[in-house]
Amino acid sequence: MSITLESVAFDCTDASKLAAFWAGVLSVEVDAEGNEFFATVNRAADAPTLMFLQVPEPRTVKNRLHLDLATADWATELDRLLTLGAQRLDEHNEYGVHWITLADPEGNVFDLAEHKA
């Protein structure tokens, strides 16, 4: 028997709104039956589901786990993410990788790396 990664869970104040942001990031739809308390993205795909759960407390410190995304069309995708509501935090060029650190609308940090041809 082996273990598989089923879901990545986000605590949040409004599950449907944060799910809509991440569905936009991934260019997919929010799964049916989502609401402000519980919503998922990508449940039917052959990849981990993003799960959003409403919690009463706000995020108060930097998240210790974050998603790393990558694209070959870095500038275009960065502009698209900012238009969706991401906030630009920092930019790095280390370890042979160029990436930018962003925050989603609830302040969860994630990175967008540039795939170089």
Secondary structure by P-SEA (a helix, b strand, c coil): ccccccbbbbbcccaaaaaaaaaaaacccccccccccccccccccccccbbbbbbcccccccccbbbbbbccaaaaaaaaaaaaccccccccccccbbbbbbbcccbbbbbbbbbcc
